[in-house]
Amino acid sequence: MIYITRRESFNAAHKLSRKDWSEDKNTEIYGKCANPNWHGHNYQLYVTVKGEVNPETGFLVDLKWLKQIINLYVIDKVDHKNLNLDVDFMKDILASTENLAIAIWDILAPHIKENGAQLHCIKIYETENNFVEYFG
């Protein structure tokens, strides 16, 4: 079993807020992240896939292909967007980094499986000090 990781970057705005809570309750729970005027991050996305090396190509997966899949299905949809308002796969989902990682997993896993590998981990750095890892 071998693991390979591709890193991509995107910039996006979001707000942590539940519609069924008051502004005061959202601020109490989410602090500055509940800012009614949004806030943004320079995210780093790491997509790790695992499997066996193809003896013919010497690759687990072609990294150009993995980059294209990540960009087509994720980066093109989230970069310079508002996660709460503009991103179809985050519609009606609280735009936490945890939920974003799960949504990205759900999008990418079938495409990676079709190419003979398995998605192992989605890691998203929201800030230099905060990141989420999701293993499905």
C-alpha positions as CSV (number, residue, x, y, z in Angstrom):
1,M,0.0,0.0,0.0
2,I,1.3,3.4,-1.0
3,Y,0.0,6.9,-0.2
4,I,0.3,10.0,-2.4
5,T,-0.9,13.5,-1.6
6,R,-1.8,16.5,-3.8
7,R,-2.0,20.0,-2.3
8,E,-4.2,22.7,-3.8
9,S,-5.1,26.2,-2.4
10,F,-8.2,28.3,-2.5
11,N,-9.5,31.5,-1.0
12,A,-13.0,31.6,0.3
13,A,-15.4,33.5,2.6
14,H,-17.8,32.0,5.1
15,K,-19.8,32.6,8.2
16,L,-20.6,30.1,11.0
17,S,-24.2,30.7,11.8
18,R,-27.4,28.7,12.3
19,K,-30.6,30.2,10.9
20,D,-32.6,28.8,13.8
21,W,-30.4,30.6,16.4
22,S,-30.4,34.3,17.3
23,E,-27.5,36.5,16.3
24,D,-26.5,36.6,20.0
25,K,-26.5,32.7,20.3
26,N,-24.5,32.4,17.1
27,T,-21.9,34.9,18.4
28,E,-21.8,33.1,21.8
29,I,-21.1,29.7,20.1
30,Y,-19.0,30.8,17.0
31,G,-17.5,34.0,18.2
32,K,-15.9,36.1,15.5
33,C,-16.7,33.4,12.9
34,A,-20.3,34.4,13.2
35,N,-19.5,37.9,11.9
36,P,-22.7,39.0,9.9
37,N,-20.4,40.5,7.3
38,W,-18.5,37.2,6.7
39,H,-14.8,36.5,7.0
40,G,-12.3,34.7,4.8
41,H,-9.4,32.2,4.8
42,N,-6.6,31.2,2.5
43,Y,-7.3,27.4,2.6
44,Q,-4.8,24.7,1.9
45,L,-6.4,21.4,0.7
46,Y,-4.5,18.1,0.9
47,V,-6.0,15.1,-0.9
48,T,-4.3,11.8,-0.1
49,V,-5.1,8.7,-2.1
50,K,-3.9,5.1,-1.4
51,G,-3.5,1.9,-3.3
52,E,-1.0,-0.2,-5.2
53,V,1.5,1.1,-7.7
54,N,0.6,0.2,-11.2
55,P,3.6,-1.9,-12.4
56,E,3.2,-0.6,-16.0
57,T,3.2,3.1,-15.2
58,G,5.0,3.2,-11.8
59,F,2.2,5.4,-10.5
60,L,-0.6,4.9,-8.0
61,V,-2.4,7.6,-9.9
62,D,-1.3,10.2,-12.4
63,L,-0.9,13.4,-10.4
64,K,-1.9,15.5,-13.4
65,W,-5.2,13.6,-13.4
66,L,-5.6,14.0,-9.7
67,K,-5.0,17.8,-10.0
68,Q,-7.6,18.0,-12.8
69,I,-10.2,16.1,-10.7
70,I,-9.6,18.3,-7.6
71,N,-9.8,21.5,-9.6
72,L,-12.8,20.5,-11.7
73,Y,-15.0,19.3,-8.8
74,V,-13.7,21.4,-5.9
75,I,-11.3,24.3,-6.5
76,D,-13.2,25.8,-9.4
77,K,-16.4,25.8,-7.3
78,V,-14.9,27.3,-4.0
79,D,-12.0,29.6,-5.0
80,H,-12.9,33.2,-4.4
81,K,-16.4,32.3,-3.5
82,N,-18.6,32.5,-0.4
83,L,-19.0,29.0,0.9
84,N,-22.4,29.8,2.4
85,L,-23.9,31.4,-0.7
86,D,-22.1,30.3,-3.8
87,V,-21.1,26.7,-3.4
88,D,-23.7,24.2,-4.5
89,F,-22.3,21.3,-2.5
90,M,-22.4,23.4,0.7
91,K,-26.0,24.5,0.3
92,D,-27.9,24.3,3.6
93,I,-24.8,22.9,5.4
94,L,-23.1,24.9,8.1
95,A,-19.9,26.1,6.5
96,S,-17.4,24.8,9.0
97,T,-14.1,23.4,7.9
98,E,-15.2,20.0,9.3
99,N,-18.3,20.0,7.1
100,L,-16.3,21.2,4.1
101,A,-13.9,18.3,4.4
102,I,-16.8,15.8,4.5
103,A,-18.4,17.4,1.5
104,I,-15.1,17.3,-0.5
105,W,-14.6,13.6,0.4
106,D,-18.1,12.8,-0.8
107,I,-17.4,14.5,-4.1
108,L,-13.9,13.1,-4.8
109,A,-14.1,9.5,-3.5
110,P,-16.1,8.1,-6.4
111,H,-13.9,9.7,-9.0
112,I,-10.7,8.4,-7.3
113,K,-12.3,4.9,-7.0
114,E,-13.1,4.9,-10.7
115,N,-9.3,5.4,-11.4
116,G,-8.4,2.3,-9.3
117,A,-7.3,4.0,-6.0
118,Q,-9.0,4.9,-2.7
119,L,-9.4,8.2,-1.1
120,H,-7.5,8.0,2.2
121,C,-7.7,11.5,3.7
122,I,-9.0,15.1,3.1
123,K,-7.0,17.6,5.1
124,I,-7.9,21.2,5.1
125,Y,-5.8,24.0,6.7
126,E,-8.1,26.9,7.5
127,T,-5.3,28.8,9.2
128,E,-1.7,28.2,9.9
129,N,-2.7,26.8,13.3
130,N,-6.0,25.1,12.6
131,F,-6.7,22.1,10.3
132,V,-9.2,19.3,9.8
133,E,-8.5,15.7,8.7
134,Y,-11.3,13.5,7.5
135,F,-10.8,9.8,6.8
136,G,-14.3,9.0,5.6
